[in-house]
Amino acid sequence: GRIKVSEGTLRGEVMFQEGSIHDALFGDRGGAEAVYGILRLVEGDFELEPDTTPVEDVIGIPTHHLLLEAMRRLDEEQR
């Protein structure tokens, strides 16, 4: 599936397969950096699109590691 997000003129999407994040796009960023950018959003809209089209695992790390790194980065930014 896909989650499409938007905030103002910013657009992004996160692509999942079998419950894991495999790729993302956000502005001019892709992969893990796009996920980190999307998770910084505090307002906006989202839309879930069910999709069974196979998605290449561009990110290549487990989703829980990806989310832990995103939270670590957010924590560092707030200090």
C-alpha positions as CSV (number, residue, x, y, z in Angstrom):
1,G,0.0,0.0,0.0
2,R,0.9,3.7,0.0
3,I,0.3,6.5,2.3
4,K,0.3,9.9,0.5
5,V,0.9,12.9,2.7
6,S,0.7,16.7,2.0
7,E,1.4,19.8,3.9
8,G,0.9,23.0,1.9
9,T,2.9,22.5,-1.3
10,L,5.0,19.6,0.1
11,R,4.0,16.2,-1.1
12,G,5.2,12.8,-0.2
13,E,4.4,9.1,0.0
14,V,5.5,6.0,1.8
15,M,5.3,2.6,0.1
16,F,4.7,-0.5,2.1
17,Q,4.9,-4.2,1.3
18,E,3.8,-6.9,3.8
19,G,3.8,-4.4,6.6
20,S,7.3,-3.0,6.0
21,I,8.3,0.4,4.6
22,H,10.2,-0.3,1.4
23,D,10.5,3.2,-0.2
24,A,9.4,6.8,0.3
25,L,9.4,10.1,-1.6
26,F,9.2,13.5,-0.1
27,G,10.0,16.7,-2.0
28,D,13.4,16.0,-3.6
29,R,14.3,13.3,-1.1
30,G,13.9,9.5,-1.5
31,G,14.3,6.4,0.7
32,A,15.1,6.8,4.4
33,E,15.7,10.5,4.2
34,A,12.2,11.0,2.8
35,V,10.7,9.0,5.7
36,Y,12.6,11.2,8.1
37,G,11.2,14.3,6.4
38,I,7.7,13.0,6.4
39,L,7.8,12.1,10.1
40,R,8.8,15.8,10.9
41,L,5.4,17.0,9.7
42,V,3.1,18.2,12.5
43,E,0.1,19.1,10.3
44,G,-1.2,18.1,6.9
45,D,-3.4,15.6,5.2
46,F,-2.9,11.9,4.4
47,E,-4.6,9.3,2.2
48,L,-4.1,5.5,2.4
49,E,-4.2,3.7,-1.0
50,P,-4.3,0.0,-0.8
51,D,-2.0,-1.4,-3.5
52,T,-0.7,-4.9,-4.1
53,T,1.9,-3.9,-6.7
54,P,5.3,-5.2,-5.6
55,V,7.6,-2.5,-4.3
56,E,11.4,-2.8,-4.4
57,D,13.0,-2.5,-0.9
58,V,15.0,0.6,-1.6
59,I,15.5,1.4,2.1
60,G,16.8,-2.0,3.0
61,I,16.6,-1.7,6.8
62,P,13.9,-3.1,9.1
63,T,11.0,-0.7,9.7
64,H,11.5,-0.6,13.4
65,H,15.2,0.5,12.9
66,L,14.0,3.2,10.5
67,L,11.5,4.6,12.9
68,L,14.0,4.5,15.8
69,E,16.5,6.5,13.8
70,A,13.8,9.0,12.8
71,M,12.9,9.5,16.5
72,R,16.6,9.8,17.4
73,R,17.0,12.6,14.8
74,L,13.9,14.4,16.0
75,D,15.2,14.2,19.6
76,E,18.5,15.6,18.5
77,E,16.9,18.5,16.7
78,Q,14.9,19.4,19.7
79,R,17.9,19.8,22.0
